[in-house]
Amino acid sequence: MSLKKDNYKSLDKKIMNFAINLAENNKYLTGTNPSVGCVIVKNNEILSFATTNNGGRPHAESIALNKNRYNKGTSLYSTLEPCSHHGLTPPCTNAIIKNKVKKVYYSIEDKDLRTFNKTKKILKSKKIVAISGLQKRKVKNLYKEYNYIRSNKAAYLIGKIASSSNLNILKNNSFITNEHSRRVSHILRFQNHAILTSYKTINTDNPKLNCRLNGLEKFSPTVVVIDKNLKIKNNSYVIKNSKNSKLIIFHCSKNISKIKFLKNKGVKLIRQKLDNKTNFNLKKITQILYTLGLHRILVETGKDLMTNFLDANLLNEFYFFKSDKIISNRDKINISSLVKMINKNYKNKKKINTYLDKDILTHYY
């Protein structure tokens, strides 16, 4: 693919923009690894391009280099600092050096401390020009979640709740929002490694908590349940299907028969101590989930547990769906106090009603 000759600075930006688009298109498909876009150019011609492979390996740089027979004298553009450490795969810097790449451009440094700010020094020692910061502002949002996760060694949490126009939710398993909003909810499930809820939500609604969008079913998140006394119903959907999908329950129960039953069902049980004899330390739970490789978590639960997460200031973003329905019967819970907390906790918000018919979605961040 030939590129139109332009001033070189402008051309470099265009190539990096292409790499950014590649990375954005593959976001949420690369597991715990960041989605990286890579483009290889020589004499104003694109020789190859790639994104991080689904699941996170191989990395984009290695894939793009392997597509060419000769890479000597090329320029490599990567959205993220190429890795310089030995993980499950060799470092990308090794492949860059071996292929005799002439120049390497990348947008931002990798927050992974095994690589952070080391690549440039390694490449320069091999007389490879290394330039960072290209289109840094444009790539910032792409790695917002990844940078938070790596910097804090904790999961990135997104809250989600839906209500009627008069800020009520139902106590039974009845839909409040329309089918368009529910599809967006399934997109959020696809984008996250885990979905966290309470046993109360399981017992009341008996939800499936999976992704039911065509083609994305295999990306259904791990289900995480907060259940101090193991009160979750044995016949709930998530228990009956726990051998086909991943289910984790945090508890502090001594109910031996229930523990045995759940273990036989393939449920992963994690015992936790209570804080102040009442609730779990939610921050500690999110850190445990991080160590299990669950780095992006959707919190989809009822008023009480959601309030606890907001009180602890643990939710990085929030999606609030509001339908045009009015719920006025007795079987309801009002969440006006919760909505006040949401508005107080976040600096920015954006209303989204495109393709949602009469429902309104507000994204807080």
Residue pairs with C-beta under 8 A, 6 or more apart in sequence:
1 45
1 46
2 44
2 45
2 46
3 11
3 14
3 15
3 41
3 44
3 45
3 46
4 44
5 11
5 44
6 14
11 44
12 77
12 105
12 134
13 134
13 135
15 39
15 41
15 46
15 77
15 105
16 39
16 77
16 79
16 105
16 107
16 134
16 135
16 138
17 135
17 138
18 37
18 39
18 46
18 49
18 77
19 37
19 38
19 39
19 49
19 77
19 78
19 79
20 37
20 79
20 107
20 135
20 138
20 139
20 142
21 37
22 37
22 38
22 39
22 49
22 50
22 51
22 60
22 79
23 34
23 35
23 36
23 37
23 51
23 52
23 60
23 79
23 80
23 139
23 142
24 35
24 37
24 142
25 51
26 35
26 37
26 51
26 52
26 54
27 35
27 142
28 35
28 190
28 191
28 219
29 35
29 54
29 55
29 219
30 51
30 52
30 53
30 54
30 55
30 56
31 55
31 56
31 293
32 56
32 193
32 293
32 295
33 52
33 56
33 57
33 59
34 52
34 80
34 110
34 143
34 146
35 51
35 52
35 142
36 51
36 52
36 59
36 60
36 61
36 78
36 79
36 80
37 49
37 50
37 51
37 60
37 78
37 79
38 49
38 50
38 51
38 60
38 61
38 63
38 64
38 76
38 77
38 78
38 79
39 46
39 48
39 49
39 64
39 76
39 77
40 46
40 47
40 48
40 49
40 64
40 65
40 67
40 68
40 71
40 74
40 75
40 76
40 77
40 101
41 47
41 74
41 75
41 76
41 77
42 73
42 74
42 75
47 67
47 68
47 71
47 74
48 64
48 65
48 67
48 68
49 64
50 60
50 61
50 63
50 64
50 67
51 60
51 63
52 58
52 59
52 60
53 59
53 63
57 88
57 89
58 89
59 82
59 83
59 89
59 92
60 78
61 76
61 78
61 82
61 92
61 95
61 96
62 89
62 92
62 95
64 76
65 71
65 76
65 95
65 96
65 99
65 101
68 74
71 99
71 100
71 101
72 99
72 100
72 101
72 102
73 100
73 101
73 102
74 99
74 101
74 102
74 103
75 101
75 102
75 103
75 104
75 105
76 82
76 96
76 101
76 103
76 104
76 105
77 105
77 106
77 134
78 104
78 105
78 106
78 107
79 106
79 107
79 108
79 139
79 142
80 106
80 107
80 108
80 110
80 139
80 143
81 106
81 108
81 109
81 110
81 115
81 116
81 117
81 119
81 120
81 132
82 91
82 92
82 93
82 96
82 104
82 106
82 115
82 119
83 91
83 92
83 93
83 110
83 112
83 114
83 115
83 119
84 91
84 92
84 93
84 114
84 115
84 118
84 119
84 122
85 91
85 112
85 114
85 115
85 118
87 114
93 119
93 122
93 123
96 104
96 123
96 128
97 122
97 123
97 126
97 128
101 128
102 128
102 129
103 128
103 129
103 130
103 131
104 119
104 123
104 128
104 129
104 130
104 131
105 131
105 132
105 134
106 119
106 130
106 131
106 132
106 134
107 132
107 133
107 134
107 135
107 136
107 138
107 139
108 132
108 133
108 136
108 139
108 140
108 143
109 116
109 117
109 132
110 116
110 119
110 150
111 143
111 146
111 147
111 150
111 151
112 150
113 150
119 130
120 130
120 132
123 129
123 130
124 130
145 156
145 295
145 296
145 316
148 156
148 316
149 155
149 156
149 290
149 295
149 296
153 287
153 290
154 283
154 286
154 287
154 290
155 194
155 286
155 287
155 289
155 290
155 294
155 295
155 296
155 297
156 295
156 296
156 297
156 316
157 196
157 286
157 297
157 298
157 299
157 309
157 314
157 315
157 316
157 317
158 188
158 192
158 296
158 297
158 298
158 299
158 315
158 316
158 317
158 318
158 319
159 299
159 306
159 309
159 310
159 315
159 317
159 318
159 319
159 342
160 185
160 188
160 298
160 299
160 300
160 318
160 319
160 320
160 321
161 169
161 300
161 301
161 306
161 319
161 320
161 321
161 335
161 338
162 169
162 176
162 177
162 181
162 185
162 320
162 321
162 322
162 323
163 169
163 176
163 320
163 321
163 322
163 323
163 335
163 339
164 176
164 322
164 323
164 325
164 326
164 327
165 322
165 323
165 324
165 325
165 326
166 326
166 327
166 328
167 322
167 334
167 335
167 336
167 339
168 327
168 328
168 332
168 333
168 334
168 335
169 176
169 302
169 303
169 327
169 332
169 333
169 335
170 176
170 327
170 331
170 332
170 333
171 204
171 331
171 332
171 333
172 204
172 205
172 331
173 204
173 205
173 206
173 207
175 182
176 321
176 323
176 325
176 327
177 321
177 322
177 323
177 359
178 323
178 356
178 357
178 358
178 359
180 355
180 356
180 357
180 359
181 321
181 323
181 356
181 359
181 361
183 213
184 319
184 321
184 356
184 361
185 300
185 321
186 211
186 212
186 213
186 216
187 213
188 298
188 319
189 195
189 209
189 210
189 211
189 220
189 221
189 298
190 211
190 213
190 216
190 219
190 220
190 221
191 296
191 298
192 221
192 296
192 297
192 298
193 221
193 222
193 293
193 294
193 295
193 296
193 297
194 221
194 222
194 223
194 224
194 248
194 289
194 294
194 296
194 297
194 298
195 209
195 221
195 222
195 223
195 224
195 297
195 298
195 299
195 300
196 224
196 225
196 226
196 289
196 297
196 298
196 299
196 300
196 301
197 207
197 209
197 223
197 224
197 225
197 226
197 299
197 300
197 301
197 305
198 225
198 226
198 227
198 301
198 302
198 304
198 305
199 225
199 226
199 227
199 230
199 231
199 232
200 302
200 304
200 305
201 207
201 300
201 301
201 302
202 225
202 232
202 233
202 236
202 238
203 231
203 232
203 233
203 236
204 302
206 233
206 236
206 237
207 237
207 238
208 237
208 238
208 241
209 220
209 221
209 223
209 238
209 300
210 217
210 220
210 221
210 245
211 217
211 219
211 220
211 221
220 245
221 298
222 245
222 246
222 247
222 248
222 294
223 238
223 245
223 246
223 247
223 248
224 248
224 249
224 250
224 289
224 294
224 297
225 232
225 238
225 247
225 248
225 249
225 250
226 250
226 280
226 285
226 305
227 249
227 250
227 251
227 253
228 251
228 252
228 253
228 274
228 280
229 251
229 252
229 253
229 255
230 249
230 251
230 253
230 255
230 258
230 259
230 262
232 238
232 239
232 249
233 239
234 261
238 245
238 247
239 247
239 262
239 265
239 267
242 262
242 265
242 266
242 267
243 265
243 266
246 268
247 266
247 267
247 268
248 267
248 268
248 269
248 270
248 289
248 292
249 262
249 267
249 268
249 269
249 270
250 270
250 271
250 272
250 280
250 285
251 269
251 270
251 271
251 272
252 271
252 272
252 273
252 274
252 280
253 259
259 269
262 269
263 269
270 288
272 280
272 281
272 284
272 285
274 280
275 281
279 308
282 308
282 309
282 312
282 314
283 312
283 314
286 297
286 314
289 297
299 305
299 306
299 309
299 315
302 333
303 333
303 335
303 338
306 338
307 337
307 338
307 341
309 315
310 338
310 341
310 342
310 345
311 341
313 345
315 345
316 365
317 346
317 363
317 364
317 365
318 342
318 345
318 346
318 363
318 364
318 365
319 361
319 362
319 363
319 364
320 339
320 342
320 361
320 362
320 364
321 359
321 360
321 361
322 359
322 360
322 361
322 362
323 358
323 359
324 358
324 359
342 364
343 349
343 364
345 364
346 364
346 365
347 365
348 364
348 365
349 362
349 363
349 364
349 365
350 362
350 363
350 365
351 360
351 361
351 362
351 363
352 360
352 361
352 362
352 363
353 359
353 360
353 361
